[in-house]
């Protein structure tokens, strides 16, 4: 049934029984079954060549509330020492090129918009034209909390799974930033 992926699946099942991040482990199991040849980093994003060419790509936006200031959040989106604390296993930055590493696999993103304390936008080198990952920050005039808007793309019908993954990532970011 899993085409020889038993070892990977048992590893994830062991992690599932001993981890607080059950949503991520379940997503990994789902991915191992439905995409058996690749581990898709950062939300298990498939490259353009790996996607079903008939699948429609859609954008979605999620909003999160943080007590941390835009200055602190901006640092967590742009510095390697902070990115590895919540987003990836490793990152190398050369000019505007970010090489993210997840489970030994590299994904390259270009920083295309960088407005300090306001917005950071990346485009993935293997993504379809017009797709991007954006973190936009605003301060609420009423509560003085930071509103973080995350804009991303996924295959049509996978929005709920991707939003769930981002919620999990944001919980890690929230712990790292103190709220």
BAZAMI-563899 format. One line per 10 residues: number of its first residue (from 0); their letters; for each residue x, y, z of N, C-alpha, C, O, CB. Coordinates in nm, 3 decimals. Last residue first. Glycine has a CB too. Layout:
BEGIN
NUM = A = X,Y,Z,X,Y,Z,X,Y,Z,X,Y,Z,X,Y,Z ~ ...
This chain:
BEGIN
178 = XXXXXXXXXX = 0.452,3.563,2.250,0.311,3.597,2.240,0.275,3.651,2.109,0.159,3.685,2.085,0.272,3.694,2.342 ~ 0.720,3.518,2.238,0.660,3.554,2.365,0.518,3.603,2.354,0.470,3.677,2.440,0.742,3.658,2.431 ~ 0.833,3.417,2.016,0.831,3.563,2.027,0.769,3.610,2.159,0.767,3.730,2.187,0.755,3.623,1.910 ~ 0.802,3.141,2.046,0.937,3.197,2.031,0.941,3.349,2.053,1.039,3.402,2.104,0.992,3.165,1.893 ~ 0.525,3.111,2.051,0.605,3.071,2.168,0.744,3.136,2.164,0.796,3.180,2.266,0.619,2.917,2.175 ~ 0.468,3.202,1.792,0.413,3.274,1.907,0.492,3.239,2.035,0.522,3.327,2.116,0.262,3.238,1.926 ~ 0.588,3.005,1.637,0.637,3.144,1.630,0.591,3.223,1.752,0.667,3.302,1.808,0.588,3.213,1.500 ~ 0.424,2.788,1.706,0.567,2.784,1.737,0.626,2.925,1.736,0.705,2.960,1.824,0.643,2.694,1.635 ~ 0.185,2.887,1.605,0.194,2.857,1.748,0.340,2.849,1.791,0.377,2.897,1.898,0.121,2.724,1.781 ~ 0.246,2.899,1.336,0.229,3.025,1.409,0.230,3.003,1.560,0.272,3.092,1.635,0.099,3.093,1.368
168 = XXXXXXXXXX = 0.247,2.628,1.270,0.371,2.706,1.260,0.362,2.835,1.341,0.458,2.874,1.407,0.402,2.739,1.112 ~ -0.028,2.574,1.310,0.072,2.504,1.389,0.206,2.580,1.388,0.270,2.595,1.492,0.092,2.361,1.334 ~ -0.135,2.735,1.112,-0.173,2.758,1.252,-0.072,2.693,1.346,-0.036,2.750,1.449,-0.315,2.703,1.279 ~ -0.024,2.615,0.886,0.019,2.750,0.923,-0.019,2.783,1.068,0.057,2.850,1.138,-0.042,2.854,0.828 ~ -0.170,2.373,0.892,-0.025,2.371,0.906,0.027,2.509,0.948,0.114,2.518,1.035,0.041,2.326,0.774 ~ -0.426,2.474,0.848,-0.398,2.403,0.972,-0.246,2.396,0.997,-0.201,2.412,1.110,-0.457,2.261,0.967 ~ -0.394,2.573,0.592,-0.424,2.666,0.701,-0.395,2.602,0.836,-0.344,2.668,0.927,-0.572,2.711,0.694 ~ -0.352,2.333,0.456,-0.245,2.433,0.461,-0.269,2.534,0.572,-0.174,2.575,0.640,-0.233,2.505,0.326 ~ -0.602,2.210,0.492,-0.480,2.146,0.541,-0.367,2.247,0.555,-0.294,2.246,0.654,-0.437,2.032,0.448 ~ -0.770,2.396,0.361,-0.790,2.366,0.503,-0.665,2.303,0.564,-0.626,2.338,0.675,-0.911,2.273,0.522
158 = XXXXXXXXXX = -0.673,2.391,0.092,-0.665,2.512,0.173,-0.677,2.482,0.323,-0.601,2.536,0.403,-0.775,2.611,0.131 ~ -0.690,2.198,-0.095,-0.596,2.174,0.014,-0.586,2.293,0.110,-0.501,2.295,0.198,-0.459,2.142,-0.042 ~ -0.855,2.282,-0.298,-0.904,2.174,-0.213,-0.812,2.143,-0.095,-0.852,2.070,-0.005,-0.923,2.051,-0.295 ~ -0.596,2.361,-0.519,-0.737,2.378,-0.485,-0.784,2.256,-0.405,-0.755,2.142,-0.442,-0.824,2.397,-0.612 ~ -0.271,2.383,-0.379,-0.364,2.323,-0.474,-0.506,2.343,-0.424,-0.532,2.343,-0.304,-0.333,2.172,-0.494 ~ -0.170,2.713,-0.264,-0.174,2.567,-0.256,-0.267,2.515,-0.365,-0.333,2.592,-0.434,-0.222,2.520,-0.114 ~ 0.001,3.000,-0.131,-0.069,2.932,-0.240,-0.066,2.782,-0.217,0.029,2.729,-0.159,-0.007,2.968,-0.377 ~ -0.039,3.270,0.109,0.034,3.158,0.050,-0.053,3.098,-0.061,-0.166,3.141,-0.081,0.069,3.050,0.158 ~ -0.003,3.517,0.347,-0.062,3.484,0.218,0.025,3.377,0.155,0.147,3.391,0.148,-0.074,3.611,0.126 ~ -0.074,3.615,0.668,0.009,3.524,0.590,-0.066,3.493,0.462,-0.181,3.447,0.466,0.043,3.393,0.670
148 = XXXXXXXXXX = -0.071,3.891,0.869,-0.143,3.829,0.759,-0.043,3.742,0.682,0.061,3.791,0.637,-0.210,3.936,0.665 ~ -0.083,3.980,1.200,0.002,3.921,1.098,-0.087,3.853,0.995,-0.169,3.767,1.029,0.104,3.820,1.159 ~ -0.119,4.249,1.403,-0.196,4.157,1.319,-0.103,4.110,1.208,-0.049,4.191,1.132,-0.326,4.226,1.261 ~ -0.024,4.323,1.726,0.020,4.311,1.588,-0.067,4.208,1.517,-0.085,4.096,1.564,0.170,4.271,1.581 ~ -0.218,4.541,1.938,-0.158,4.412,1.907,-0.117,4.413,1.760,-0.167,4.491,1.680,-0.256,4.295,1.938 ~ -0.363,4.762,2.008,-0.217,4.777,2.001,-0.146,4.643,1.981,-0.025,4.634,2.005,-0.166,4.845,2.127 ~ -0.635,4.769,1.991,-0.576,4.682,2.094,-0.425,4.696,2.104,-0.365,4.647,2.200,-0.611,4.538,2.065 ~ -0.678,4.979,1.798,-0.765,4.961,1.913,-0.695,4.884,2.025,-0.695,4.928,2.140,-0.893,4.888,1.872 ~ -0.501,4.969,1.590,-0.510,5.095,1.665,-0.593,5.081,1.792,-0.580,5.162,1.884,-0.569,5.204,1.578 ~ -0.287,4.701,1.537,-0.426,4.738,1.559,-0.431,4.866,1.641,-0.372,4.874,1.748,-0.504,4.624,1.631
138 = XXXXXXXXXX = -0.035,4.708,1.301,-0.066,4.724,1.443,-0.210,4.770,1.455,-0.250,4.868,1.391,0.032,4.825,1.513 ~ 0.055,4.459,1.064,-0.011,4.586,1.096,-0.033,4.590,1.246,-0.049,4.486,1.310,-0.146,4.604,1.018 ~ 0.245,4.277,0.828,0.219,4.311,0.967,0.155,4.449,0.978,0.195,4.544,0.911,0.347,4.307,1.049 ~ 0.266,3.995,0.621,0.237,4.138,0.629,0.191,4.169,0.772,0.110,4.096,0.829,0.127,4.181,0.524 ~ 0.437,3.770,0.440,0.407,3.800,0.579,0.389,3.951,0.587,0.482,4.027,0.564,0.522,3.749,0.676 ~ 0.386,3.556,0.162,0.397,3.692,0.217,0.358,3.695,0.363,0.261,3.633,0.405,0.310,3.789,0.137 ~ 0.491,3.382,-0.107,0.463,3.367,0.035,0.487,3.504,0.096,0.595,3.560,0.083,0.554,3.255,0.103 ~ 0.354,3.341,-0.439,0.446,3.398,-0.342,0.404,3.357,-0.202,0.295,3.304,-0.181,0.451,3.551,-0.354 ~ 0.296,3.322,-0.791,0.282,3.267,-0.657,0.388,3.325,-0.565,0.500,3.354,-0.609,0.290,3.114,-0.658 ~ 0.359,3.414,-1.042,0.256,3.486,-0.967,0.235,3.434,-0.826,0.163,3.496,-0.748,0.127,3.480,-1.042
128 = XXXXXXXXXX = 0.436,3.101,-1.184,0.445,3.247,-1.191,0.328,3.311,-1.116,0.214,3.266,-1.126,0.446,3.295,-1.338 ~ 0.490,2.830,-0.956,0.426,2.887,-1.074,0.438,3.040,-1.068,0.450,3.098,-0.961,0.276,2.844,-1.082 ~ 0.817,2.761,-0.812,0.672,2.785,-0.807,0.620,2.840,-0.939,0.696,2.890,-1.022,0.638,2.881,-0.692 ~ 1.086,2.732,-0.775,1.018,2.629,-0.853,0.865,2.645,-0.855,0.793,2.553,-0.894,1.053,2.493,-0.798 ~ 1.163,2.952,-0.621,1.219,2.935,-0.755,1.144,2.832,-0.838,1.140,2.844,-0.961,1.364,2.896,-0.745 ~ 0.917,3.143,-0.457,0.991,3.018,-0.463,1.039,2.996,-0.605,0.964,3.020,-0.700,0.905,2.898,-0.415 ~ 0.935,3.465,-0.329,0.886,3.380,-0.439,0.977,3.258,-0.442,1.099,3.270,-0.430,0.887,3.457,-0.579 ~ 0.831,3.647,-0.038,0.923,3.555,-0.104,0.855,3.494,-0.226,0.734,3.473,-0.227,0.971,3.445,-0.007 ~ 0.803,3.946,0.140,0.744,3.859,0.038,0.855,3.778,-0.030,0.957,3.833,-0.074,0.664,3.942,-0.069 ~ 0.715,4.123,0.422,0.821,4.043,0.363,0.754,3.948,0.265,0.659,3.878,0.300,0.906,3.964,0.472
118 = XXXXXXXXXX = 0.627,4.433,0.575,0.596,4.324,0.484,0.723,4.256,0.434,0.824,4.321,0.407,0.512,4.375,0.366 ~ 0.696,4.585,0.819,0.569,4.597,0.750,0.535,4.475,0.664,0.426,4.420,0.677,0.571,4.720,0.665 ~ 0.954,4.595,0.917,0.845,4.603,1.014,0.707,4.610,0.949,0.608,4.638,1.018,0.864,4.723,1.102 ~ 1.077,4.690,0.600,1.105,4.663,0.740,0.985,4.691,0.829,0.922,4.797,0.819,1.224,4.745,0.786 ~ 0.988,4.535,0.328,0.960,4.664,0.392,0.969,4.640,0.542,0.880,4.580,0.602,0.818,4.722,0.349 ~ 1.069,4.371,0.069,1.122,4.376,0.204,1.101,4.517,0.258,1.184,4.606,0.238,1.272,4.335,0.208 ~ 1.010,4.147,-0.188,0.964,4.268,-0.120,1.011,4.264,0.022,0.995,4.162,0.090,0.809,4.283,-0.127 ~ 1.157,3.922,-0.259,1.120,4.018,-0.363,1.066,4.150,-0.307,1.076,4.253,-0.373,1.017,3.957,-0.455 ~ 1.382,3.684,-0.201,1.315,3.791,-0.128,1.285,3.901,-0.229,1.376,3.966,-0.280,1.403,3.845,-0.009 ~ 1.341,3.364,-0.330,1.397,3.497,-0.350,1.314,3.597,-0.271,1.191,3.594,-0.274,1.401,3.535,-0.500
108 = XXXXXXXXXX = 1.420,3.037,-0.218,1.323,3.145,-0.231,1.398,3.276,-0.250,1.505,3.296,-0.193,1.229,3.152,-0.106 ~ 1.469,2.695,-0.256,1.525,2.828,-0.273,1.413,2.929,-0.295,1.325,2.910,-0.379,1.624,2.831,-0.391 ~ 1.508,2.419,-0.048,1.413,2.495,-0.130,1.467,2.637,-0.136,1.505,2.694,-0.033,1.265,2.490,-0.073 ~ 1.658,2.103,0.021,1.668,2.248,0.006,1.557,2.302,-0.083,1.519,2.239,-0.181,1.803,2.287,-0.050 ~ 1.634,1.848,0.264,1.596,1.894,0.130,1.599,2.047,0.127,1.549,2.113,0.218,1.454,1.841,0.091 ~ 1.680,1.781,0.530,1.786,1.758,0.432,1.755,1.803,0.291,1.843,1.797,0.204,1.817,1.615,0.430 ~ 1.450,1.873,0.661,1.479,1.730,0.655,1.580,1.698,0.545,1.565,1.598,0.474,1.351,1.650,0.634 ~ 1.475,2.169,0.493,1.384,2.090,0.575,1.420,1.944,0.554,1.420,1.896,0.441,1.233,2.119,0.539 ~ 1.623,2.478,0.435,1.643,2.334,0.443,1.541,2.275,0.539,1.523,2.323,0.651,1.787,2.300,0.488 ~ 1.636,2.752,0.209,1.577,2.689,0.327,1.600,2.539,0.320,1.598,2.480,0.212,1.424,2.721,0.337
98 = XXXXXXXXXX = 1.810,3.003,0.103,1.810,2.859,0.079,1.763,2.794,0.209,1.839,2.782,0.306,1.954,2.805,0.034 ~ 1.728,3.306,-0.033,1.722,3.230,0.090,1.716,3.082,0.052,1.628,3.041,-0.022,1.598,3.271,0.178 ~ 1.866,3.583,-0.187,1.831,3.443,-0.206,1.840,3.369,-0.072,1.944,3.369,-0.007,1.924,3.377,-0.311 ~ 1.964,3.836,-0.181,1.820,3.822,-0.164,1.773,3.679,-0.185,1.653,3.654,-0.200,1.747,3.914,-0.259 ~ 2.266,3.744,-0.045,2.197,3.860,-0.102,2.047,3.844,-0.076,2.006,3.839,0.040,2.226,3.874,-0.257 ~ 2.210,3.448,0.081,2.310,3.510,-0.004,2.238,3.620,-0.082,2.160,3.592,-0.172,2.379,3.404,-0.101 ~ 2.153,3.261,0.363,2.109,3.379,0.289,2.228,3.435,0.212,2.332,3.466,0.270,2.049,3.485,0.385 ~ 2.037,2.947,0.460,2.153,3.026,0.420,2.100,3.142,0.336,2.015,3.124,0.250,2.258,2.939,0.340 ~ 1.888,2.761,0.718,1.872,2.861,0.612,2.006,2.930,0.588,2.077,2.966,0.682,1.762,2.965,0.649 ~ 1.717,2.476,0.861,1.835,2.556,0.834,1.807,2.656,0.725,1.713,2.638,0.647,1.953,2.467,0.796
88 = XXXXXXXXXX = 1.463,2.391,0.919,1.574,2.328,0.990,1.703,2.408,0.974,1.788,2.407,1.063,1.595,2.185,0.940 ~ 1.210,2.652,0.968,1.286,2.554,0.890,1.396,2.493,0.975,1.421,2.537,1.088,1.345,2.620,0.764 ~ 1.054,2.805,1.158,1.011,2.785,1.020,1.080,2.671,0.947,1.015,2.599,0.871,1.033,2.910,0.944 ~ 1.152,2.848,1.421,1.009,2.822,1.401,0.972,2.776,1.259,0.868,2.713,1.242,0.931,2.946,1.433 ~ 1.425,2.877,1.437,1.353,2.853,1.563,1.206,2.820,1.541,1.140,2.770,1.632,1.365,2.975,1.653 ~ 1.521,2.949,1.196,1.538,2.809,1.235,1.465,2.777,1.364,1.446,2.659,1.397,1.685,2.776,1.249 ~ 1.469,3.227,1.199,1.392,3.139,1.109,1.403,2.993,1.151,1.304,2.920,1.144,1.441,3.155,0.965 ~ 1.668,3.327,1.373,1.528,3.326,1.415,1.443,3.233,1.328,1.353,3.167,1.379,1.471,3.468,1.409 ~ 1.905,3.297,1.234,1.898,3.246,1.372,1.754,3.242,1.424,1.723,3.160,1.511,1.983,3.333,1.464 ~ 1.847,3.426,0.985,1.863,3.281,0.995,1.847,3.227,1.138,1.782,3.125,1.159,1.999,3.242,0.943
78 = XXXXXXXXXX = 1.594,3.675,0.959,1.727,3.637,1.008,1.736,3.486,1.027,1.643,3.424,1.079,1.758,3.710,1.141 ~ 1.332,3.730,0.875,1.444,3.769,0.789,1.582,3.727,0.838,1.679,3.743,0.765,1.443,3.914,0.772 ~ 1.128,3.676,1.049,1.105,3.642,0.908,1.230,3.661,0.822,1.234,3.614,0.708,0.992,3.726,0.852 ~ 1.209,3.772,1.293,1.184,3.628,1.282,1.156,3.584,1.139,1.161,3.464,1.111,1.068,3.590,1.371 ~ 1.213,4.046,1.242,1.340,3.977,1.267,1.323,3.826,1.250,1.413,3.759,1.200,1.393,4.011,1.409 ~ 0.938,4.090,1.231,1.019,4.111,1.112,1.153,4.038,1.126,1.200,3.975,1.031,1.043,4.263,1.087 ~ 0.868,4.054,1.501,0.823,3.958,1.399,0.907,3.969,1.272,0.945,3.867,1.213,0.674,3.982,1.365 ~ 0.992,4.283,1.613,1.033,4.149,1.655,0.993,4.046,1.549,1.073,3.960,1.512,0.971,4.112,1.792 ~ 0.850,4.484,1.477,0.997,4.480,1.472,1.048,4.341,1.509,1.138,4.289,1.444,1.057,4.586,1.565 ~ 0.582,4.446,1.549,0.624,4.419,1.411,0.777,4.408,1.398,0.827,4.332,1.315,0.572,4.528,1.318
68 = XXXXXXXXXX = 0.585,4.291,1.881,0.583,4.406,1.791,0.619,4.365,1.649,0.680,4.260,1.629,0.679,4.515,1.841 ~ 0.369,4.042,2.021,0.502,4.088,1.981,0.489,4.203,1.880,0.392,4.209,1.804,0.585,3.971,1.920 ~ 0.118,3.953,2.036,0.152,4.061,2.129,0.288,4.120,2.093,0.319,4.233,2.130,0.151,4.011,2.275 ~ -0.068,3.879,1.740,0.052,3.863,1.822,0.064,3.980,1.918,0.026,4.093,1.885,0.178,3.852,1.735 ~ -0.302,3.705,1.549,-0.281,3.816,1.641,-0.160,3.783,1.729,-0.150,3.673,1.785,-0.410,3.842,1.729 ~ -0.338,3.631,1.202,-0.299,3.590,1.336,-0.273,3.715,1.420,-0.227,3.817,1.370,-0.173,3.499,1.333 ~ -0.506,3.523,0.913,-0.475,3.635,1.002,-0.445,3.580,1.141,-0.516,3.494,1.192,-0.593,3.737,1.008 ~ -0.439,3.405,0.587,-0.478,3.377,0.725,-0.430,3.494,0.811,-0.326,3.555,0.784,-0.418,3.240,0.775 ~ -0.534,3.352,0.255,-0.475,3.442,0.353,-0.529,3.407,0.490,-0.648,3.381,0.507,-0.504,3.592,0.317 ~ -0.453,3.186,-0.051,-0.533,3.199,0.070,-0.459,3.290,0.166,-0.337,3.304,0.159,-0.563,3.060,0.135
58 = XXXXXXXXXX = -0.479,3.106,-0.397,-0.415,3.177,-0.286,-0.510,3.177,-0.167,-0.632,3.169,-0.183,-0.375,3.323,-0.327 ~ -0.454,2.804,-0.585,-0.533,2.912,-0.527,-0.453,2.978,-0.416,-0.371,2.915,-0.350,-0.669,2.859,-0.472 ~ -0.424,2.618,-0.880,-0.357,2.675,-0.764,-0.440,2.794,-0.715,-0.489,2.873,-0.795,-0.210,2.719,-0.797 ~ -0.578,2.325,-1.000,-0.579,2.471,-0.996,-0.509,2.518,-0.869,-0.532,2.462,-0.762,-0.725,2.526,-1.003 ~ -0.453,2.045,-1.164,-0.492,2.106,-1.038,-0.480,2.258,-1.048,-0.382,2.310,-1.100,-0.405,2.053,-0.922 ~ -0.346,1.942,-1.387,-0.486,1.982,-1.397,-0.536,2.049,-1.269,-0.647,2.101,-1.265,-0.573,1.863,-1.430 ~ -0.094,1.856,-1.326,-0.106,1.974,-1.412,-0.249,2.022,-1.428,-0.271,2.133,-1.478,-0.048,1.945,-1.548 ~ -0.012,1.786,-1.002,-0.099,1.744,-1.111,-0.125,1.866,-1.198,-0.173,1.968,-1.149,-0.233,1.681,-1.057 ~ 0.325,1.868,-0.919,0.181,1.883,-0.906,0.109,1.825,-1.027,0.163,1.818,-1.138,0.143,2.029,-0.887 ~ 0.592,1.863,-0.976,0.537,1.752,-0.898,0.386,1.757,-0.887,0.324,1.657,-0.850,0.597,1.752,-0.762
48 = XXXXXXXXXX = 0.661,2.096,-1.106,0.676,1.970,-1.180,0.614,1.851,-1.106,0.587,1.749,-1.169,0.822,1.943,-1.206 ~ 0.620,2.286,-0.906,0.535,2.289,-1.025,0.544,2.157,-1.100,0.443,2.111,-1.154,0.575,2.405,-1.118 ~ 0.645,2.118,-0.587,0.696,2.204,-0.693,0.604,2.195,-0.814,0.520,2.106,-0.822,0.841,2.166,-0.731 ~ 0.439,2.125,-0.299,0.487,2.054,-0.416,0.536,2.154,-0.520,0.477,2.260,-0.539,0.376,1.965,-0.475 ~ 0.487,2.164,0.038,0.457,2.233,-0.086,0.518,2.159,-0.203,0.638,2.133,-0.203,0.507,2.378,-0.081 ~ 0.477,2.098,0.310,0.473,1.996,0.209,0.428,2.053,0.075,0.341,1.996,0.008,0.381,1.883,0.251 ~ 0.525,2.296,0.484,0.386,2.270,0.453,0.371,2.169,0.342,0.263,2.155,0.286,0.317,2.396,0.416 ~ 0.821,2.278,0.418,0.737,2.393,0.448,0.595,2.368,0.404,0.552,2.414,0.298,0.791,2.518,0.382 ~ 0.894,2.007,0.188,0.918,2.096,0.300,0.816,2.209,0.309,0.736,2.230,0.218,1.056,2.154,0.291 ~ 0.795,1.698,0.110,0.775,1.835,0.068,0.789,1.928,0.186,0.705,1.928,0.276,0.637,1.852,0.003
38 = XXXXXXXXXX = 0.970,1.432,0.013,0.926,1.497,0.136,0.913,1.644,0.100,1.012,1.708,0.063,1.027,1.473,0.258 ~ 0.876,1.210,-0.252,0.937,1.334,-0.202,0.886,1.367,-0.064,0.772,1.335,-0.028,0.909,1.450,-0.298 ~ 0.738,0.985,-0.329,0.876,1.000,-0.373,0.945,1.122,-0.315,1.067,1.135,-0.330,0.882,1.007,-0.522 ~ 0.468,0.968,-0.245,0.567,0.879,-0.188,0.711,0.903,-0.229,0.800,0.845,-0.167,0.532,0.743,-0.222 ~ 0.226,1.127,-0.172,0.339,1.176,-0.250,0.462,1.095,-0.208,0.551,1.149,-0.143,0.362,1.330,-0.229 ~ 0.041,0.996,-0.014,-0.004,1.054,-0.140,0.107,1.110,-0.227,0.085,1.137,-0.345,-0.102,1.162,-0.112 ~ 0.196,0.900,0.206,0.108,0.812,0.130,0.077,0.869,-0.008,0.086,0.798,-0.108,-0.021,0.787,0.206 ~ 0.336,1.120,0.298,0.410,1.000,0.261,0.325,0.906,0.176,0.375,0.841,0.085,0.461,0.927,0.386 ~ 0.120,1.291,0.360,0.209,1.323,0.250,0.288,1.201,0.204,0.305,1.180,0.084,0.305,1.434,0.291 ~ 0.010,1.166,0.583,-0.072,1.188,0.464,0.016,1.211,0.341,-0.009,1.157,0.234,-0.167,1.309,0.485
28 = XXXXXXXXXX = 0.229,1.189,0.757,0.178,1.057,0.716,0.097,1.068,0.588,0.114,0.989,0.495,0.092,0.995,0.828 ~ 0.244,1.468,0.782,0.356,1.395,0.724,0.311,1.257,0.677,0.351,1.212,0.570,0.470,1.382,0.826 ~ 0.001,1.518,0.910,0.022,1.572,0.776,0.137,1.500,0.707,0.130,1.474,0.587,0.049,1.724,0.781 ~ 0.062,1.396,1.151,-0.047,1.341,1.070,-0.034,1.391,0.926,-0.055,1.315,0.832,-0.185,1.380,1.129 ~ 0.266,1.567,1.239,0.295,1.426,1.213,0.187,1.363,1.126,0.218,1.284,1.037,0.308,1.349,1.346 ~ 0.122,1.808,1.269,0.231,1.801,1.172,0.263,1.657,1.138,0.284,1.625,1.021,0.356,1.872,1.226 ~ -0.058,1.736,1.474,-0.108,1.779,1.343,0.000,1.767,1.236,-0.027,1.722,1.125,-0.159,1.924,1.350 ~ 0.104,1.684,1.696,0.036,1.573,1.630,-0.016,1.611,1.491,-0.018,1.527,1.401,-0.078,1.525,1.715 ~ 0.321,1.793,1.859,0.283,1.844,1.729,0.215,1.736,1.647,0.264,1.699,1.540,0.404,1.900,1.655 ~ 0.414,1.670,2.078,0.300,1.759,2.100,0.246,1.810,1.967,0.136,1.864,1.962,0.339,1.878,2.189
18 = XXXXXXXXXX = 0.506,1.323,2.055,0.521,1.464,2.024,0.395,1.542,2.057,0.285,1.487,2.062,0.558,1.483,1.878 ~ 0.498,1.047,2.060,0.580,1.115,2.159,0.594,1.265,2.134,0.686,1.328,2.187,0.716,1.053,2.163 ~ 0.343,0.945,1.861,0.310,0.903,1.997,0.388,0.982,2.101,0.350,0.984,2.218,0.338,0.755,2.013 ~ 0.465,1.059,1.639,0.328,1.096,1.671,0.294,1.061,1.815,0.226,1.136,1.883,0.230,1.026,1.576 ~ 0.705,0.929,1.623,0.705,1.071,1.658,0.566,1.113,1.704,0.552,1.193,1.797,0.750,1.156,1.540 ~ 0.608,0.681,1.541,0.677,0.691,1.670,0.679,0.836,1.717,0.657,0.864,1.835,0.822,0.637,1.660 ~ 0.508,0.756,1.291,0.415,0.706,1.393,0.479,0.711,1.532,0.411,0.742,1.630,0.373,0.561,1.360 ~ 0.746,0.824,1.162,0.648,0.930,1.188,0.549,0.885,1.294,0.509,0.964,1.379,0.573,0.969,1.058 ~ 0.859,0.567,1.152,0.929,0.676,1.220,0.831,0.787,1.256,0.834,0.838,1.368,1.042,0.732,1.132 ~ 0.674,0.429,0.995,0.691,0.391,1.135,0.764,0.498,1.214,0.733,0.520,1.332,0.767,0.261,1.145
8 = XXXXXXXXX = 0.712,0.571,0.753,0.583,0.580,0.821,0.597,0.538,0.966,0.540,0.603,1.054,0.479,0.492,0.750 ~ 0.971,0.499,0.686,0.940,0.640,0.710,0.811,0.654,0.789,0.801,0.737,0.880,0.929,0.717,0.577 ~ 0.933,0.221,0.658,1.028,0.274,0.756,0.998,0.419,0.789,0.999,0.459,0.906,1.170,0.260,0.705 ~ 0.737,0.199,0.447,0.709,0.153,0.583,0.801,0.212,0.687,0.755,0.249,0.795,0.717,0.005,0.588 ~ 0.741,0.247,0.182,0.762,0.362,0.269,0.739,0.326,0.416,0.725,0.415,0.500,0.668,0.476,0.228 ~ 0.684,0.060,-0.013,0.814,0.058,0.051,0.842,0.174,0.143,0.957,0.198,0.178,0.918,0.053,-0.052 ~ 0.414,0.141,-0.090,0.524,0.129,-0.185,0.661,0.140,-0.118,0.745,0.219,-0.160,0.511,0.235,-0.291 ~ 0.197,0.128,0.074,0.280,0.247,0.083,0.404,0.238,-0.004,0.492,0.323,0.008,0.320,0.272,0.226 ~ 0.081,-0.120,0.000,0.000,0.000,0.000,0.086,0.126,0.000,0.052,0.223,-0.068,-0.093,0.000,0.120
